[in-house]
Amino acid sequence: MLSFLFSVSILHAQISKGSLFLGGNINFYSSDNSADDNSIGYKQDVFTVSSVIGKVIKNNLVLGAGLGYSHTKYRQGPTNIPNDQKSNGYSGNVFLRKYMGLGKNFYIYLESALGARYDKSDNSPINLNNNYKTISVSLGVTPGISYAISKKLQIETGFNQLLSIGYSHEKGNKNPSYSVPYKTNTFSVSTGFNNSYFSSIFFGFKLFLG
């Protein structure tokens, strides 16, 4: 498993009212459960990239919006038989982040975000899993902690979408060869702890200029 997150944000005049907030994230996650004897297993690679822009509407309070893209490649079955599923996702959200100082250069923050997402999956001809399109909306909370190395540089970590509620509508074909259509509607409540390998944990840094 490999998980890496890179984030950069620029604020002018620290975290004071009227400051500009710019940022971006890059995340790569890989999971491999393949057996040596070519028996059934799986491998999954996920790449995501996003950008945000916002403004400090009150001291230590940031209001902003973001856009994101993700690409997922999933293989299930014997390792000597190509059987890949690929999907692409596009997302957007609006968020509100509140910082609170703890002293000794430490800060905690809490971010709430309302987002929408569109996912589309394309399977290989021999894959009997779903071709699908999904539209979803969610409301999530992300807590974290940051440390100011200097006046211009902070490092941070947190739990992405530690708690979230959402709704999704999905339609597709259960079997691409026979085109059996289906539709599903799902309401969900989830926590970041549901994800394996702590994939919801992120690390990054922020740069303050001005």
C-alpha positions as CSV (number, residue, x, y, z in Angstrom):
1,M,0.0,0.0,0.0
2,L,1.3,3.4,-0.9
3,S,-0.5,6.6,0.0
4,F,0.8,10.1,-0.6
5,L,-0.8,13.5,-0.4
6,F,0.8,16.8,-1.5
7,S,-1.0,20.1,-0.8
8,V,0.0,23.7,-1.2
9,S,-2.0,26.7,-0.1
10,I,-1.2,30.4,-0.3
11,L,-2.6,32.9,2.0
12,H,-1.7,36.6,1.9
13,A,-1.3,38.4,5.3
14,Q,-1.6,35.1,7.3
15,I,-5.1,33.8,8.2
16,S,-6.6,37.2,8.6
17,K,-9.9,38.6,7.1
18,G,-9.7,39.3,3.4
19,S,-6.8,36.9,2.8
20,L,-6.8,34.8,-0.4
21,F,-6.6,31.0,0.0
22,L,-5.3,28.8,-2.9
23,G,-4.4,25.2,-2.8
24,G,-4.1,21.8,-4.5
25,N,-3.9,18.1,-3.6
26,I,-2.3,15.1,-5.3
27,N,-3.0,11.6,-3.8
28,F,-1.9,8.1,-4.9
29,Y,-3.2,5.0,-3.3
30,S,-2.3,1.4,-4.3
31,S,-3.5,-2.0,-2.9
32,D,-2.4,-5.4,-4.1
33,N,-3.8,-8.8,-3.0
34,S,-2.5,-11.0,-5.8
35,A,-1.4,-14.6,-5.1
36,D,1.8,-16.2,-6.3
37,D,0.1,-19.1,-8.0
38,N,-2.0,-16.8,-10.3
39,S,-5.2,-17.6,-8.3
40,I,-8.0,-15.1,-8.0
41,G,-6.9,-11.8,-6.4
42,Y,-7.2,-8.1,-7.0
43,K,-5.1,-5.0,-7.5
44,Q,-6.4,-1.4,-7.2
45,D,-4.6,1.9,-8.1
46,V,-6.3,5.2,-7.4
47,F,-5.0,8.6,-8.4
48,T,-6.7,11.9,-7.5
49,V,-5.9,15.6,-8.0
50,S,-7.8,18.6,-6.8
51,S,-7.6,22.4,-6.5
52,V,-9.2,24.9,-4.2
53,I,-9.7,28.6,-4.0
54,G,-11.2,30.6,-1.1
55,K,-11.2,33.7,1.0
56,V,-10.8,34.3,4.7
57,I,-14.2,35.9,5.5
58,K,-13.3,36.2,9.2
59,N,-10.1,35.8,11.1
60,N,-9.2,32.0,11.0
61,L,-12.3,31.2,8.9
62,V,-12.0,30.3,5.3
63,L,-14.9,30.0,2.8
64,G,-14.0,28.4,-0.6
65,A,-14.7,26.0,-3.4
66,G,-12.8,23.2,-5.1
67,L,-12.7,20.9,-8.2
68,G,-11.3,17.4,-8.4
69,Y,-10.5,14.5,-10.8
70,S,-9.8,10.9,-10.0
71,H,-8.8,7.8,-12.0
72,T,-9.2,4.3,-10.7
73,K,-7.8,1.0,-12.2
74,Y,-9.1,-2.2,-10.7
75,R,-8.1,-5.8,-11.7
76,Q,-9.8,-8.9,-10.3
77,G,-9.1,-12.5,-11.3
78,P,-6.0,-14.6,-12.2
79,T,-3.0,-12.3,-12.6
80,N,-2.1,-14.0,-16.0
81,I,-5.5,-13.0,-17.5
82,P,-6.1,-9.3,-18.3
83,N,-9.3,-8.3,-16.6
84,D,-9.3,-4.6,-15.9
85,Q,-11.9,-2.1,-14.9
86,K,-11.2,1.6,-15.2
87,S,-13.3,4.5,-13.9
88,N,-13.0,8.3,-14.0
89,G,-14.5,10.7,-11.5
90,Y,-15.2,14.5,-11.5
91,S,-16.1,16.4,-8.4
92,G,-16.8,19.9,-7.1
93,N,-17.5,21.3,-3.6
94,V,-17.9,24.3,-1.4
95,F,-16.3,24.3,2.0
96,L,-15.9,26.2,5.3
97,R,-12.7,25.7,7.3
98,K,-12.2,27.0,10.9
99,Y,-8.7,27.2,12.5
100,M,-8.1,27.4,16.3
101,G,-4.7,28.0,17.9
102,L,-3.4,25.5,20.5
103,G,-0.2,27.3,21.4
104,K,3.4,26.4,20.7
105,N,2.8,26.8,17.0
106,F,0.0,24.1,16.9
107,Y,-3.4,24.6,15.3
108,I,-6.5,22.4,15.0
109,Y,-9.0,22.9,12.2
110,L,-12.4,21.6,11.2
111,E,-13.6,21.7,7.7
112,S,-17.1,21.0,6.4
113,A,-17.8,20.5,2.7
114,L,-20.9,20.1,0.5
115,G,-19.9,18.3,-2.7
116,A,-21.2,16.7,-5.9
117,R,-19.5,14.0,-8.0
118,Y,-19.9,12.2,-11.3
119,D,-18.3,8.8,-11.9
120,K,-18.1,6.7,-15.1
121,S,-16.8,3.1,-15.4
122,D,-15.7,1.3,-18.5
123,N,-15.0,-2.5,-18.2
124,S,-13.0,-4.8,-20.4
125,P,-15.1,-7.1,-22.7
126,I,-14.5,-10.2,-20.5
127,N,-15.3,-8.5,-17.2
128,L,-18.8,-9.4,-16.0
129,N,-18.9,-6.5,-13.5
130,N,-20.9,-3.3,-14.1
131,N,-20.5,-0.6,-16.6
132,Y,-22.0,2.3,-14.7
133,K,-22.5,6.0,-14.3
134,T,-23.0,7.5,-10.8
135,I,-24.1,10.9,-9.7
136,S,-23.7,11.6,-5.9
137,V,-23.9,14.4,-3.4
138,S,-22.5,14.4,0.1
139,L,-21.9,16.5,3.2
140,G,-18.7,15.7,5.1
141,V,-16.5,16.8,8.0
142,T,-12.7,16.7,7.9
143,P,-10.8,17.4,11.2
144,G,-7.0,18.0,11.3
145,I,-4.0,19.4,13.1
146,S,-1.3,21.7,11.7
147,Y,2.1,22.8,13.0
148,A,3.8,26.1,12.0
149,I,7.4,25.5,11.2
150,S,7.8,29.1,10.4
151,K,5.6,32.1,9.8
152,K,5.3,31.0,6.2
153,L,5.2,27.2,6.4
154,Q,2.9,24.8,8.1
155,I,2.6,21.0,8.0
156,E,-0.7,19.3,8.6
157,T,-2.4,16.0,8.8
158,G,-6.1,14.9,9.2
159,F,-8.9,12.4,8.4
160,N,-10.5,13.2,5.1
161,Q,-14.3,12.9,5.3
162,L,-14.1,11.4,8.8
163,L,-17.9,11.6,8.9
164,S,-20.1,12.0,5.9
165,I,-23.7,11.6,4.7
166,G,-24.7,11.2,1.1
167,Y,-27.0,10.2,-1.7
168,S,-26.1,8.6,-5.0
169,H,-28.0,7.5,-8.2
170,E,-26.4,4.9,-10.3
171,K,-27.4,3.3,-13.6
172,G,-25.6,0.9,-15.9
173,N,-25.4,-2.7,-17.3
174,K,-24.9,-5.7,-15.1
175,N,-23.2,-7.5,-18.0
176,P,-21.8,-5.6,-20.9
177,S,-22.2,-8.6,-23.2
178,Y,-26.0,-8.9,-22.6
179,S,-26.7,-5.3,-21.7
180,V,-28.9,-6.0,-18.6
181,P,-29.8,-2.5,-17.4
182,Y,-30.2,-1.5,-13.8
183,K,-30.8,1.6,-11.6
184,T,-30.1,2.1,-7.9
185,N,-30.6,4.9,-5.4
186,T,-28.5,4.8,-2.2
187,F,-28.5,6.9,1.0
188,S,-25.4,6.4,3.2
189,V,-23.7,7.5,6.4
190,S,-20.1,6.6,6.7
191,T,-16.8,7.3,8.6
192,G,-13.2,7.4,7.4
193,F,-12.5,4.4,9.6
194,N,-14.5,2.3,7.2
195,N,-11.7,2.6,4.6
196,S,-9.0,-0.1,4.7
197,Y,-5.3,0.8,5.2
198,F,-6.3,4.1,6.7
199,S,-6.5,5.5,3.2
200,S,-8.5,8.5,4.5
201,I,-5.5,9.8,6.5
202,F,-3.6,12.6,4.6
203,F,-0.4,14.6,5.1
204,G,0.6,17.9,3.6
205,F,1.8,21.4,4.1
206,K,0.7,25.0,3.6
207,L,2.6,28.0,2.5
208,F,1.7,31.5,3.8
209,L,2.8,34.4,1.7
210,G,2.3,38.1,2.4
